[in-house]
Amino acid sequence: MISISTNALPSLNRAGVIPFPVRLRLLSAYTRTRQPFRKLRPRPRRRRSTAIMGGKRSLLLDNNAELAIQNMANTMPTSCKELGNTALTTLGAMGNHAALEEMLKRHIMNVDNVNYKEACKMFLEIEKKNHESEHIFAVPFQLGILTCFSAGVLSIPLVFHLPTVEYFNEHFVTAEHPPTKELETALEVGSWSWNWMEPVLGTSTFLLLSMQYMRMHFQHLGVTPYTHHMKRFRGKRLADKFPQYNPSLLFAYSDSSPMYNPKHLWF
């Protein structure tokens, strides 16, 4: 019979010399000899300090936890200006406009070797160039807003208002006028005007649905719509105007900014 020293068991076990069944028995015996059996004692449960306030029990944080929360509250950033580069670039990659503005300002500081105040002045020039000729870009949107609003408002009197319906019928439809007793309510007027308003409203609705479906297929093919095309044009214009700065950052900033300044929507 071969005797094996207990100190050599771990190395032989790792080398794989001992068969698995024998290895299991020897290791269990080795564990019992090296670590004698100890009776497990239940861990004492940590007591939470409580206080009775207004008839309700409320948990109280210990001083260390309260101090940690206070420190986190004191150092919490409240704007993109106070964020670190890692958090700022993460928000910028998600398309956050404020984060991209701050990234562009820091990039200007790095390229031009200026302080933050001077970088903000240069950023204002970039922002002004980015919104240049925005009133021309906004014309199709303004026409769309006016057209949709006018059509929606005018459709109500053209269907339910008797004088408007009679005027429209006299100049554009020339349908037979029903007896006065059949036009005493707005719903009766609508039942008469619906004879010629139904084709107009139904066809316009189907036209809008078809255009929306066509736009979806354009996007599947990678054909960019008007808004994205204009934003790409603005980004290229910024990159050509300020070649000393990173073009990808300029493109991302221009893409995240609105097509127009809301203050200049109609003026």
Backbone hydrogen bonds, N-H to C=O, Kabsch-Sander energy under -0.5 kcal/mol:
donor,donor_aa,acceptor,acceptor_aa,energy
8,A,5,S,-0.8
9,L,5,S,-0.5
9,L,6,T,-0.6
12,L,8,A,-2.2
13,N,9,L,-2.6
14,R,10,P,-2.1
15,A,11,S,-1.9
16,G,12,L,-1.1
17,V,12,L,-1.5
18,I,12,L,-0.6
23,R,19,P,-3.0
24,L,20,F,-2.4
25,R,21,P,-1.8
26,L,22,V,-2.7
27,L,23,R,-2.4
28,S,24,L,-1.8
29,A,25,R,-2.2
30,Y,26,L,-2.7
31,T,27,L,-2.4
32,R,28,S,-1.9
33,T,29,A,-2.0
34,R,30,Y,-2.3
35,Q,31,T,-2.7
49,S,47,R,-0.5
51,A,58,S,-1.2
53,M,51,A,-0.7
53,M,56,K,-2.8
56,K,53,M,-1.6
58,S,51,A,-2.0
60,L,49,S,-1.6
66,E,62,D,-2.2
67,L,63,N,-2.3
68,A,64,N,-2.2
69,I,65,A,-2.4
70,Q,66,E,-2.1
71,N,67,L,-2.2
72,M,68,A,-2.3
73,A,69,I,-2.4
74,N,70,Q,-2.1
75,T,71,N,-1.7
76,M,72,M,-0.6
76,M,73,A,-0.5
82,E,79,S,-1.3
83,L,80,C,-1.2
88,L,84,G,-2.2
89,T,85,N,-2.6
90,T,86,T,-1.8
91,L,87,A,-2.1
92,G,88,L,-2.3
93,A,89,T,-2.3
94,M,90,T,-1.1
95,G,92,G,-1.5
96,N,91,L,-2.2
100,L,96,N,-2.0
101,E,97,H,-2.2
102,E,98,A,-2.0
103,M,99,A,-2.4
104,L,100,L,-2.2
105,K,101,E,-2.0
106,R,102,E,-2.2
107,H,103,M,-2.1
108,I,104,L,-2.1
109,M,105,K,-2.1
110,N,106,R,-1.9
111,V,107,H,-2.6
112,D,108,I,-2.7
113,N,109,M,-1.0
114,V,109,M,-0.8
119,A,115,N,-1.9
120,C,116,Y,-1.9
121,K,117,K,-1.4
122,M,118,E,-1.9
123,F,119,A,-2.2
124,L,120,C,-1.8
125,E,121,K,-1.2
126,I,122,M,-1.8
127,E,123,F,-2.8
128,K,124,L,-2.2
129,K,125,E,-2.2
130,N,126,I,-2.2
131,H,127,E,-1.6
132,E,129,K,-1.2
134,E,131,H,-1.4
136,I,133,S,-0.8
137,F,133,S,-1.4
138,A,134,E,-1.8
139,V,136,I,-1.0
142,Q,138,A,-2.6
143,L,139,V,-2.6
144,G,140,P,-2.1
145,I,141,F,-2.4
146,L,142,Q,-2.5
147,T,143,L,-2.6
148,C,144,G,-2.4
149,F,145,I,-2.3
150,S,146,L,-2.4
151,A,147,T,-2.6
152,G,148,C,-2.2
153,V,149,F,-2.2
154,L,150,S,-2.7
155,S,151,A,-1.4
156,I,152,G,-0.5
156,I,153,V,-0.9
158,L,154,L,-1.8
159,V,155,S,-0.5
159,V,156,I,-1.0
160,F,156,I,-2.5
161,H,157,P,-1.4
162,L,160,F,-0.7
165,V,161,H,-2.7
166,E,162,L,-2.9
167,Y,163,P,-2.2
168,F,164,T,-2.5
169,N,165,V,-2.5
170,E,166,E,-2.3
171,H,167,Y,-1.9
172,F,168,F,-2.3
173,V,168,F,-0.9
173,V,169,N,-0.7
174,T,169,N,-4.5
182,E,179,P,-1.2
183,L,180,T,-1.8
184,E,181,K,-0.6
189,V,185,T,-1.9
190,G,186,A,-2.3
191,S,187,L,-2.1
192,W,188,E,-1.4
193,S,189,V,-2.7
194,W,190,G,-1.9
195,N,192,W,-1.4
196,W,193,S,-1.2
197,M,193,S,-2.0
198,E,194,W,-1.7
200,V,196,W,-0.8
201,L,197,M,-2.8
202,G,198,E,-2.6
203,T,199,P,-2.2
204,S,200,V,-2.2
205,T,201,L,-2.1
206,F,202,G,-2.2
207,L,203,T,-2.2
208,L,204,S,-2.2
209,L,205,T,-2.1
210,S,206,F,-2.4
211,M,207,L,-2.3
212,Q,208,L,-2.1
213,Y,209,L,-2.1
214,M,210,S,-2.3
215,R,211,M,-2.3
216,M,212,Q,-1.8
217,H,213,Y,-1.6
218,F,214,M,-2.0
219,Q,215,R,-2.0
220,H,216,M,-1.7
221,L,217,H,-1.8
222,G,219,Q,-0.9
223,V,218,F,-2.4
224,T,222,G,-0.7
229,H,225,P,-2.0
230,M,226,Y,-2.4
231,K,227,T,-2.0
232,R,228,H,-2.3
233,F,229,H,-1.9
234,R,230,M,-2.1
235,G,231,K,-2.4
236,K,232,R,-2.4
237,R,233,F,-2.0
238,L,234,R,-2.2
239,A,235,G,-2.3
240,D,236,K,-2.1
241,K,237,R,-2.0
242,F,238,L,-2.6
245,Y,242,F,-1.3
250,L,246,N,-1.9
251,F,247,P,-2.6
252,A,248,S,-2.4
253,Y,249,L,-2.3
254,S,250,L,-2.4
255,D,251,F,-2.3
256,S,252,A,-1.8
257,S,253,Y,-1.3
264,H,261,N,-2.3
265,L,262,P,-1.2
